[in-house]
Structures are given as C-alpha cells and as structure tokens.
C-alpha cells in the first residue's frame, strides 16, 4: 500500500513539472509572435514583459518616418511620428511654439512663451523678447539682446516697469539713456525724450510695440534733448501716431518732432498722420535704416533742417506740400519709396536744397515738380506729363515692357520721377496715365527727361 502511495506522488510531481515547463515555452512563443524576433530569456521574473515591451518599441521604430516641418521662425524642425503620442508632453508644438517648458525660437521656465522669446521667473512673454526676473529684451534679426531699461504700458493710468521714465498725466518723459518699450493707447498725450543738456551723447531707443498715440496740442513723439535717438517699430507690431496741431509761433510741429538727429529702424510698421503739420520733422538729420512707414500729412511728409538719408525700409508718403524736403542733402541708398506730394504749384514731390545723391533702391514720385538727383550710379527718368492730372488718376510706369509701379497720387500731378537699379542704357520706357499710353522712349546715360505732350 505504501509503495502505491509513493508511485502516485511521483507521478503527480512529474505532471506538475511538465505543466510549468510548457507554460514558459508558450510565453516565449508568444514573444516570438509579438515581436517578430527570437529573444533569449535571461531572468526568471519580469524578463519576458521587459523584452516584449522593448521589442514592440523596436518594431515601431522600424516603421517610423521623419518629416520636416517649419515652425513660426521658419526653421526646419524634425518630428518623429511614432513618438508624437508618447512624448507630446515633453516636445515642442511646432504649430504654436509652446509646450509647458519650451518654445519655438526660445526657451522658458515656469511660464508660457510665444514667438522668438525666452522667459525665466514664471512670467509670460510674447514677441522677440526675453525676460529674467521680470525684465525683457529684444533680440531679433541677429541683433544683440539687450534688457529694456523700462517697459511702459500706455493708458488712462500709464504704468512703468523700470527706470529713467517719469509720468505726468498723459505726458511720459524718458529722462536718461537706455532702451524703452511702449505699448497701449494714449489719447491727447505725448512721449518726450529729454536726457538733459549734460547727457548729449546718451543713446535712447524708443521701441513701439502696438501703440496708438494721438496729440491735439503738439507732437505725439517729441525728442527734446537726445543726441542719438532711435524710434523703432518692433518686429511684427503695427503702430499709429497722430498730431492735430498746426504751427503757431515757436510751436514745434510734426507727428514726430526732433531737435536732434532722429534714426528710424526696425521690422515693424508705423503709421503717421499729421492733419495740420508735417509727418516727421527734424532740426537736424533724419535717417531711415529699416521698417515700414506710411505717412499722411497736410504739410511735408518728411522734412529735415539738415540731411535726409534713406538706407533701407518701405516708405509710403502722401503729403500736402512737399513729399520729402531736405534743407541740406538728400541721400537714397536703398529701400522702396512711393511719394505723392506738392499740392501747391511751387511745391515738389521731392526737394533737396543742396545735393541729391542716388545709389540704389527704388523710388517713385508724383507731384507738380521734382528735384532731380545731382549724382546717380545709373540712369534715371523724369517724366513731364505736360498736363496736370487730377488726384486719384492712375499712373503706371513700364520698363522694358513690364509694369514696375502703379500709383494713384492723392493730389494733382504733372511730373513723375523714377529711380531704379533696373534702369540702364538702352532700356525702353513708357507711361500709361489715366488710360493714355505715351510713346516708347529709349533710356540713355544720366538724367532722361521725357515729355509726354
């Protein structure tokens, strides 16, 4: 009897051992089926699950494709489709440039960011700026990143974050050197730059980031004392300034008026309206480096007591008296400019009291009269239309069979000026004004004055 019990126990033990061995082989077999590759078991516990997970991941990677997408900054960003679901919380969203702790074109810590920006200290930032502990700076188009001396938010109760700025009602005064960024709306107010007579070499930069400033008693921006002052529409921003005051006595006039040289640059847009005076007025020089400027003025669009220089930028002027008036020299070195001005018979779309130098860039002007360049790197064209055409009449200019510009001057005009690097000896030229086509003209060297009638 005891012998039979021993045999039964031995048989049961053998069956249990066989069952455990089959279960392990089945699990291994399932691994082969799932992963498509044979794996070697090295541990008794957890090895199968780990290997299986790894193999599935490898399989997904085999099927992964990469694609290049462009983020807002225009840079190529490589994204992995297979990883997009599992790593979305840790990767940058190339559509909006933000994902918790990172941004497209910059980095952030503790906050959200948009655009080419980086922030630290739990704040939000937007545009080409970076902040550390609450400050911010501009750094786009390869420019050096600088912290703003002050950030000013215009409004019924203007706020200032920083130094070298005072507020007296609706008059905001910059009192020292630095970079100052302005945003918001100011009704019947003014930005004044007055660094002091002892600080004539101080550099001041006024950055406009979506402002709307109107002044009924003086310039919207008044540069009283600052030997080197730059007005800069911030990249991506659209800004509006206007002045409604007419010169009376010694009143300084112009939507922007400067006692010293004023420089305009930036990659944003500035719309200037002067219903009773000049658009930009300087007792010294006006220098335009870059940016987009749309000027609508009752008097001159741009006027300077000394020199006016256009290096780059896009400029549109609709002026009542002169489009551009320099009491010194006028220098066009680049950019794209369209002018209509000279509503009075004695006024010009372009006037230079001394020399007028043209090197490159595009300039098209319509008015009663014009000062032609005294120096030009290549041939240029002055067209005498003979008759005066009404404001709003379409004037088209064709060079070598192609239309280069179509203008609708806002004032009566009889003269056109064309400066273009595309004009050369032997170029063909004609105009279509009010639907009337002129004869074909052949361009020679120097100034080419064509009379249509």
C-alpha positions as CSV (number, residue, x, y, z in Angstrom):
1,X,0.0,0.0,0.0
2,X,2.8,2.4,0.9
3,X,4.6,1.5,-2.3
4,X,1.5,2.6,-4.4
5,X,1.3,5.9,-2.5
6,X,4.9,6.6,-3.4
7,X,4.3,5.9,-7.1
8,X,1.2,8.1,-7.1
9,X,3.1,11.0,-5.6
10,X,6.0,10.6,-8.0
11,X,3.6,10.7,-11.0
12,X,1.9,13.9,-9.7
13,X,5.2,15.7,-9.2
14,X,6.2,14.8,-12.8
15,X,2.9,16.2,-14.2
16,X,3.4,19.5,-12.3
17,X,7.0,19.9,-13.6
18,X,5.8,19.3,-17.2
19,X,3.0,21.9,-16.8
20,X,5.4,24.7,-15.6
21,X,7.8,24.0,-18.5
22,X,5.0,24.2,-21.1
23,X,3.8,27.5,-19.7
24,X,7.3,29.1,-20.0
25,X,7.7,27.8,-23.6
26,X,4.2,29.1,-24.5
27,X,5.1,32.6,-23.1
28,X,8.4,32.5,-25.1
29,X,6.5,31.5,-28.2
30,X,4.1,34.5,-27.7
31,X,7.1,36.7,-27.5
32,X,8.3,35.5,-30.9
33,X,4.9,36.0,-32.4
34,X,4.5,39.6,-31.0
35,X,7.9,40.9,-31.7
36,X,8.8,39.0,-34.9
37,X,12.3,38.2,-33.5
38,X,13.6,35.5,-31.2
39,X,14.7,36.6,-27.8
40,X,16.8,34.9,-25.1
41,X,15.3,34.6,-21.7
42,X,17.8,35.6,-19.0
43,X,15.7,36.1,-15.9
44,X,13.0,34.2,-14.2
45,X,10.8,37.1,-13.2
46,X,9.8,40.1,-15.4
47,X,12.2,39.4,-18.3
48,X,9.5,38.4,-20.7
49,X,7.5,41.5,-20.1
50,X,10.5,43.8,-20.4
51,X,11.7,42.1,-23.6
52,X,8.3,42.2,-25.1
53,X,7.9,45.9,-24.5
54,X,11.4,46.6,-25.9
55,X,10.7,44.5,-29.0
56,X,7.4,46.3,-29.7
57,X,9.1,49.6,-29.4
58,X,11.8,48.5,-31.8
59,X,9.2,47.4,-34.2
60,X,7.5,50.8,-34.0
61,X,10.9,52.5,-34.6
62,X,11.3,50.3,-37.7
63,X,8.1,51.7,-39.1
64,X,8.8,55.3,-38.0
65,X,9.2,58.0,-40.6
66,X,10.5,61.5,-40.1
67,X,9.2,64.7,-41.6
68,X,10.5,68.3,-41.7
69,X,8.1,70.9,-40.7
70,X,8.6,74.7,-40.4
71,X,7.8,76.4,-37.2
72,X,7.0,80.2,-36.9
73,X,10.6,81.2,-37.1
74,X,10.9,79.5,-40.5
75,X,13.4,76.9,-39.2
76,X,13.2,73.2,-40.2
77,X,12.1,71.1,-37.3
78,X,12.4,67.3,-37.5
79,X,9.5,65.5,-35.9
80,X,9.1,61.7,-35.3
81,X,5.6,60.5,-36.0
82,X,5.8,57.3,-33.8
83,X,7.0,59.3,-30.8
84,X,4.4,62.1,-31.1
85,X,1.8,60.4,-28.9
86,X,4.0,59.1,-26.1
87,X,6.3,62.2,-25.9
88,X,3.9,65.1,-26.7
89,X,4.1,66.5,-23.2
90,X,7.9,66.8,-23.5
91,X,8.3,68.1,-27.1
92,X,7.7,71.4,-28.7
93,X,4.5,72.0,-30.6
94,X,5.8,73.4,-33.8
95,X,2.4,75.0,-34.6
96,X,2.2,77.3,-31.6
97,X,5.7,77.4,-30.4
98,X,4.9,76.4,-26.8
99,X,4.6,73.3,-24.7
100,X,4.8,73.8,-21.0
101,X,8.5,74.2,-20.6
102,X,9.8,75.0,-24.1
103,X,9.1,77.3,-27.0
104,X,9.8,77.6,-30.7
105,X,12.6,80.2,-31.1
106,X,13.4,80.4,-27.4
107,X,13.2,78.7,-24.0
108,X,11.0,79.4,-21.0
109,X,11.0,78.3,-17.4
110,X,7.9,78.4,-15.3
111,X,5.7,80.1,-17.9
112,X,4.4,80.1,-21.4
113,X,6.0,81.8,-24.3
114,X,5.1,82.7,-27.9
115,X,7.3,83.7,-30.7
116,X,11.0,84.2,-30.6
117,X,11.2,84.6,-26.9
118,X,12.6,83.2,-23.7
119,X,11.5,83.9,-20.2
120,X,12.5,83.0,-16.7
121,X,10.7,83.7,-13.4
122,X,7.2,82.5,-14.0
123,X,6.1,85.2,-16.4
124,X,4.6,85.3,-19.8
125,X,6.4,86.7,-22.8
126,X,5.4,87.5,-26.4
127,X,7.3,88.6,-29.4
128,X,11.0,89.0,-29.8
129,X,11.8,89.4,-26.1
130,X,13.3,87.6,-23.2
131,X,12.9,88.2,-19.5
132,X,14.7,87.3,-16.4
133,X,13.2,88.2,-13.1
134,X,10.5,90.4,-14.8
135,X,12.6,92.3,-17.3
136,X,12.7,91.7,-21.1
137,X,14.9,92.4,-24.0
138,X,14.7,92.5,-27.8
139,X,16.8,90.1,-29.9
140,X,15.7,89.5,-33.5
141,X,17.3,89.5,-36.9
142,X,20.7,88.9,-35.5
143,X,20.6,91.9,-33.2
144,X,22.3,91.9,-29.8
145,X,19.9,91.0,-27.0
146,X,19.5,93.9,-24.5
147,X,17.4,94.3,-21.5
148,X,14.9,97.1,-21.6
149,X,15.6,99.9,-19.3
150,X,11.8,100.3,-18.8
151,X,8.6,98.8,-20.1
152,X,5.8,101.4,-20.4
153,X,2.1,100.4,-20.8
154,X,0.2,103.5,-22.0
155,X,-3.4,104.1,-20.9
156,X,-5.6,106.3,-18.7
157,X,-3.3,105.2,-15.9
158,X,0.1,104.6,-17.5
159,X,2.3,102.1,-15.8
160,X,6.1,102.0,-15.9
161,X,8.3,99.0,-15.0
162,X,11.9,100.1,-14.9
163,X,13.9,103.3,-14.6
164,X,14.6,106.6,-16.4
165,X,10.9,107.3,-17.1
166,X,8.5,109.8,-15.4
167,X,4.8,110.1,-15.9
168,X,2.9,113.4,-15.6
169,X,-0.7,112.8,-16.6
170,X,-0.6,112.0,-20.3
171,X,3.0,113.1,-20.8
172,X,5.6,110.3,-20.5
173,X,9.2,111.5,-20.3
174,X,12.3,109.5,-20.9
175,X,15.0,111.1,-18.7
176,X,18.1,109.1,-19.4
177,X,19.8,106.7,-21.8
178,X,18.5,103.2,-22.5
179,X,16.1,101.0,-24.4
180,X,12.4,101.7,-23.7
181,X,9.5,99.7,-25.0
182,X,6.0,101.2,-25.2
183,X,2.6,99.6,-25.8
184,X,-1.0,100.6,-25.3
185,X,-3.1,103.7,-26.2
186,X,-2.6,107.3,-25.2
187,X,-5.3,109.9,-26.0
188,X,-4.2,113.5,-26.3
189,X,-0.8,112.6,-24.9
190,X,2.9,112.6,-25.7
191,X,6.2,110.7,-25.4
192,X,9.0,113.1,-24.6
193,X,12.7,112.3,-24.7
194,X,14.7,114.8,-22.6
195,X,18.0,113.3,-21.3
196,X,19.5,116.6,-20.2
197,X,22.0,119.1,-21.7
198,X,24.9,117.3,-19.9
199,X,24.0,114.0,-21.5
200,X,24.1,114.9,-25.1
201,X,25.8,111.7,-26.1
202,X,23.3,109.4,-24.4
203,X,21.8,106.7,-26.7
204,X,18.0,106.4,-26.4
205,X,15.9,103.8,-28.3
206,X,12.1,104.1,-28.3
207,X,10.6,100.7,-29.2
208,X,7.0,100.9,-30.3
209,X,5.1,97.6,-29.7
210,X,1.5,98.2,-30.8
211,X,0.9,101.8,-29.7
212,X,-1.8,104.3,-30.6
213,X,-0.9,107.8,-29.6
214,X,-2.8,111.0,-30.5
215,X,-1.9,114.5,-29.5
216,X,-4.0,117.6,-30.3
217,X,-1.6,120.1,-28.8
218,X,1.8,119.0,-30.1
219,X,3.9,116.2,-31.5
220,X,3.0,112.6,-30.5
221,X,6.7,111.9,-30.1
222,X,8.9,114.9,-29.1
223,X,12.6,114.4,-28.9
224,X,13.7,117.5,-27.0
225,X,17.2,116.5,-25.9
226,X,19.0,113.3,-27.0
227,X,21.9,113.5,-29.4
228,X,21.3,109.9,-30.6
229,X,17.7,108.8,-30.6
230,X,16.2,105.9,-32.5
231,X,12.5,105.2,-32.9
232,X,11.9,101.6,-33.6
233,X,8.6,99.8,-34.5
234,X,9.0,96.4,-33.1
235,X,9.0,93.4,-35.4
236,X,5.5,92.2,-36.1
237,X,3.8,95.2,-34.5
238,X,1.6,97.8,-36.1
239,X,1.7,101.3,-34.6
240,X,-0.3,104.5,-35.0
241,X,0.7,108.1,-34.0
242,X,-1.0,111.3,-35.0
243,X,-0.9,115.0,-34.3
244,X,-3.6,117.6,-35.0
245,X,-1.8,120.8,-34.1
246,X,-0.7,123.5,-36.6
247,X,2.5,125.5,-36.1
248,X,1.8,128.7,-34.3
249,X,4.7,130.9,-33.3
250,X,7.5,128.8,-31.9
251,X,5.4,125.6,-31.5
252,X,7.2,122.6,-32.7
253,X,5.1,120.7,-35.3
254,X,5.1,117.2,-36.7
255,X,3.6,114.0,-35.6
256,X,7.3,113.2,-34.7
257,X,9.5,116.2,-34.0
258,X,13.2,116.1,-33.0
259,X,15.6,118.9,-32.1
260,X,18.4,116.5,-32.9
261,X,19.1,113.7,-35.4
262,X,16.5,111.0,-35.4
263,X,17.0,107.5,-36.7
264,X,14.2,105.1,-37.6
265,X,14.7,101.4,-37.8
266,X,13.0,98.1,-37.0
267,X,11.0,95.4,-38.7
268,X,7.5,96.6,-37.7
269,X,5.1,99.1,-39.1
270,X,4.5,102.7,-38.1
271,X,1.5,104.7,-39.5
272,X,1.9,108.5,-39.1
273,X,-0.9,111.0,-39.6
274,X,-0.4,114.8,-39.3
275,X,-3.7,116.5,-40.1
276,X,-2.3,120.0,-39.7
277,X,1.5,119.8,-40.0
278,X,4.5,117.6,-41.0
279,X,4.8,113.8,-40.6
280,X,8.4,113.6,-39.5
281,X,10.3,116.8,-38.7
282,X,13.9,117.2,-37.5
283,X,16.0,120.3,-36.8
284,X,19.0,118.0,-37.6
285,X,19.0,114.8,-39.7
286,X,16.5,112.1,-40.5
287,X,18.0,108.6,-41.1
288,X,15.8,105.7,-42.1
289,X,17.5,102.3,-41.7
290,X,14.6,99.8,-42.0
291,X,10.9,99.3,-41.2
292,X,7.6,100.2,-42.9
293,X,6.4,103.8,-42.6
294,X,3.1,105.1,-44.0
295,X,2.9,108.9,-43.7
296,X,-0.1,111.0,-44.4
297,X,0.4,114.7,-43.7
298,X,-1.1,118.1,-44.5
299,X,2.5,119.6,-44.9
300,X,5.7,117.8,-45.8
301,X,5.8,114.0,-45.2
302,X,9.5,114.1,-44.1
303,X,11.4,117.4,-43.5
304,X,14.8,118.0,-42.1
305,X,16.8,121.1,-41.5
306,X,20.0,119.3,-42.4
307,X,20.2,115.9,-44.2
308,X,17.7,113.1,-45.1
309,X,19.1,109.6,-45.7
310,X,17.2,106.5,-46.7
311,X,19.3,103.3,-46.4
312,X,16.5,100.7,-46.3
313,X,12.9,100.3,-45.5
314,X,9.5,100.6,-47.1
315,X,8.1,104.2,-47.2
316,X,4.8,105.5,-48.5
317,X,4.1,109.2,-48.3
318,X,1.0,111.2,-49.1
319,X,1.9,114.8,-48.4
320,X,0.2,118.2,-48.8
321,X,3.2,120.4,-49.6
322,X,6.5,118.6,-50.3
323,X,6.7,114.8,-50.1
324,X,10.3,114.8,-48.9
325,X,12.0,118.1,-48.2
326,X,15.7,118.4,-47.2
327,X,17.1,121.8,-46.5
328,X,20.5,120.1,-46.7
329,X,21.3,116.9,-48.7
330,X,19.1,114.0,-49.7
331,X,20.7,110.5,-50.0
332,X,18.9,107.5,-51.3
333,X,21.0,104.3,-50.7
334,X,18.3,101.6,-50.8
335,X,14.8,100.8,-49.8
336,X,11.4,101.1,-51.6
337,X,9.7,104.6,-51.5
338,X,6.5,105.8,-53.1
339,X,5.7,109.5,-52.8
340,X,2.8,111.8,-53.9
341,X,3.2,115.4,-52.8
342,X,3.2,119.0,-53.9
343,X,-0.4,120.2,-54.0
344,X,0.8,123.7,-54.5
345,X,2.3,124.8,-57.8
346,X,5.6,125.8,-56.3
347,X,6.0,122.6,-54.2
348,X,7.7,119.3,-55.2
349,X,7.2,115.7,-54.5
350,X,11.0,115.7,-53.7
351,X,13.0,118.7,-52.8
352,X,16.7,119.0,-51.9
353,X,18.3,122.4,-51.2
354,X,21.8,121.1,-51.8
355,X,22.9,117.8,-53.3
356,X,20.7,114.8,-54.1
357,X,22.6,111.5,-54.3
358,X,21.1,108.2,-55.6
359,X,23.0,104.9,-55.3
360,X,20.4,102.1,-55.2
361,X,16.9,101.3,-54.1
362,X,13.5,102.1,-55.7
363,X,11.9,105.5,-55.6
364,X,8.7,106.6,-57.5
365,X,7.4,110.1,-57.0
366,X,4.4,112.0,-58.4
367,X,3.8,115.8,-58.0
368,X,3.9,119.2,-59.6
369,X,7.7,119.5,-59.6
370,X,10.8,117.5,-58.6
371,X,14.4,118.0,-57.7
372,X,16.4,115.5,-59.9
373,X,19.5,113.8,-58.4
374,X,22.8,115.6,-58.8
375,X,24.6,112.3,-58.6
376,X,23.3,108.8,-59.6
377,X,25.1,105.5,-60.1
378,X,22.9,104.7,-63.1
379,X,20.4,106.4,-65.4
380,X,17.1,107.7,-64.1
381,X,13.9,109.1,-65.6
382,X,12.0,112.3,-65.1
383,X,8.6,112.5,-67.0
384,X,6.9,115.8,-67.8
385,X,3.3,114.8,-68.5
386,X,2.5,118.2,-69.9
387,X,-0.9,118.5,-68.4
388,X,-1.9,118.4,-64.8
389,X,-3.9,115.2,-63.9
390,X,-6.5,115.1,-61.1
391,X,-5.9,113.4,-57.8
392,X,-6.7,109.7,-57.9
393,X,-5.7,109.3,-61.6
394,X,-3.8,106.1,-62.1
395,X,-0.2,106.5,-63.2
396,X,1.5,103.4,-64.5
397,X,5.2,103.1,-65.3
398,X,6.6,100.4,-67.7
399,X,10.2,99.5,-68.0
400,X,11.4,97.0,-70.7
401,X,7.8,96.0,-71.4
402,X,7.0,95.2,-67.7
403,X,5.0,97.4,-65.3
404,X,7.1,98.4,-62.4
405,X,4.6,100.5,-60.5
406,X,1.0,101.7,-60.5
407,X,0.3,104.8,-58.4
408,X,-2.8,106.8,-57.6
409,X,-1.5,110.1,-56.3
410,X,-3.7,111.8,-53.8
411,X,-3.0,115.2,-55.2
412,X,-3.0,116.8,-58.7
413,X,0.3,116.0,-60.5
414,X,2.1,116.6,-63.8
415,X,5.6,115.2,-63.1
416,X,7.0,111.7,-62.4
417,X,10.4,110.7,-61.0
418,X,11.7,107.1,-61.4
419,X,14.8,105.9,-59.6
420,X,15.6,102.2,-60.1
421,X,18.7,100.0,-60.3
422,X,16.9,98.2,-63.2
423,X,17.2,101.2,-65.5
424,X,20.2,101.0,-67.8
425,X,21.4,102.4,-71.1
426,X,19.2,101.1,-73.9
427,X,16.2,100.3,-71.6
428,X,12.8,101.0,-73.1
429,X,10.3,103.1,-71.1
430,X,6.7,104.4,-71.4
431,X,3.8,105.5,-69.1
432,X,0.1,105.0,-69.0
433,X,-1.6,107.8,-67.2
434,X,-5.4,108.0,-67.0
435,X,-5.5,105.2,-69.6
436,X,-3.4,107.2,-72.1
437,X,-0.3,105.5,-73.3
438,X,2.8,107.5,-74.0
439,X,5.3,106.9,-76.8
440,X,8.2,104.5,-76.2
441,X,11.3,106.1,-75.0
442,X,14.9,104.8,-75.0
443,X,17.0,105.4,-71.9
444,X,20.4,107.0,-72.3
445,X,23.0,107.8,-69.6
446,X,22.4,110.3,-66.8
447,X,19.1,112.0,-66.5
448,X,16.5,111.2,-69.0
449,X,13.7,113.8,-69.2
450,X,10.8,112.6,-71.3
451,X,8.0,114.9,-72.3
452,X,4.7,113.1,-73.0
453,X,2.9,116.1,-74.5
